[in-house]
Amino acid sequence: MTSMSRARVARRIAAGAAYGGGGIGLAGAAAVGLLLAEVRLARRHVGNGTDNHVPNADGRYGHLYDNPGEAPLRLTILGDSTAAGQGVHRAGQTPGALLASGLSAVAERPVLLRNVALPGARSDDLDRQVALVLADPALLPDICVIMIGANDVTNRMPATRSVRHLSSAVRRLRTAGAEVVVGTCPDLGTIEPVQQPLRWLARRASRQLAAAQTIGVVEQGGRTVSLGDLLGPEFAANPRELFGPDNYHPSAEGYATAAMAVLPTVCAALGLWPAEEERPDVTRREGFLPVARAAAEAASEAGTEVTAAMPTGPKGPWVLLKRRRRRRVPEPDRAPVTPSP
């Protein structure tokens, strides 16, 4: 599918989500049904990893920057098993811990991390997760990172419904005063045990959803980062990591790769990135584009950021497409949070 075709599909899905339209097939219901069957076979082939344990990474990061007169930044993670960090054994290997540690180093402030992501979650679970995040006005986050979408594809959730739930979550968090960064649906065509032509269908479905997610998120004041095929090499190198209809488990290296891609956008959303990095760099093919075109390009290239830039024009809002330089995150330094009585 060409970038222009993907842009048209993304516009249709986003419009359906905004105006209550029915489901638009990601790659055709029959094809996705075949994809599900292939994924289940792949799951048996690579081992079904029955351990559902997710390390608890909640806590305070960056003790070197403790200042009694300055409150820590609050970072909250929402989403599915990728956001939760399922598949690794240490809290410091989860994306939340890596992002909290990196944000603390850039801001030179402690960061208080909370993770409400749920393994197996689809976008319709974001309503519940956001309610948890907003339940206590005294603990509202400064920034939220959402990673969602893989389970929507493999469970055949209509793309319009998926985007509608994500857009609603972003709107509620932004209204509460939090910045929001969304890691869009990863490229499911990178999973080695899924064979052609279903691998192509998986890639098409996930990229269509990622592009539509970008439009919905940007229109609600959030930013997106394409995860795309960032995790693909990790699955290829670690074929026993679980992938199935309700899970998406990168290796520790995969989570670190994703965190390095998302961290610059998290910092930029909080005004912590160098000013010169905020200007588009034509040598990296950055610039201002109509949102649907930028969404399609981002879905095709992992690590690409899209953020609102200009008011609506004839082709919808204009956005800034950035290909930020990834920043290596330091080793997490955490103290656990003591639950309130």
Steps between C-alpha positions, in 0.01 A plus 500: 500500500639841404539786745217693332265200516586450866430868563153469344418191707627669816279804432196275451565309822563817701188664358294193586637508854422869541148487360388159621538313173499124481804279487725524198680175425871518568588236245168324456329291767573168326868584458537605863323179602767306315762717665366407843520131417859545381591694814363225722706245309803726542433524870512120534813493285701746710369393840208649682679652799244452773671736744280809514712673763571867434778663707378786718703801391297764684714728710723805519790530254798736499603532864808696396267789420300505823420856605276556803353812342410340167229244435586204275362472149216251473509250214214253444501208255177365349429232242553129441767239579765697310435801722489282812834337417383140489766254393794637701601400851636820657313824566788698352448332162142624456431795270354701788817467708721583203294807411488620862876464535567678170255781575658553840847528345386755240287708741746460790200440723363190667220323315213318667385212280158337504400224258132407453547304175338156478639205301251394235324837505334643191423866448160467666679435832647851487172638640564303821869583510441874458244490781769352727747769398256785563345360818718706735539868401806525725685238292431623148791420264710757318526265203342173390641247255254261333598189303200324346371339184645153439217321680244709312630358172530139611158507668337668197378810680362740236761767432249781548412370845866459589584857401190636672604354834859620463391851399265517799782395735734765360230768524423419865868499599571824313195666660639402840825678412729211409716483191441181302734296278365192320717219367284384210420142401819301429552330166361150551647392167841472663410183691710225344271197552215675313551404137421678174253612380358544850809688612423760233138520621617543859732781396226668299246476784736630769630787287147607410409508868821684593430771244140541615615512863736784411221710352273441799771574757631816335149640463460468879828679577728200549817389323576165343812295444490215250623173649467341156755222451728616784429179686534273197873423537441408864239241406727363229793473740288366787241271338386352830353831612124469503277651237131420494148648473518647851875562545792676339825434677829653386829406660676732743693636201173560317358703787821703519475572126140616538585715802787668314260587218229640728719687751587801278130564433416471871769758575388728217139489622621629838717772342823327599651436156755747356333782307707434189360147487145638470567649158441263207818365344461455125802268492295255709192554280314686774240766438139616511243276331124437496423267789388201289812508284726533806312217672553271201871583481545447874328161485757391244807613694557410862607770741320781316323766710187688396372803691243772424646813348243710312123555490279297273546552127326359193651155570453511876747606771865550410758331716874491553662171407827441688760225490668570830838363594455222751650545843641210699333469836705459819472205737183545711546626856179431686346506845162327523189702581347427837127450453276752673313359802 
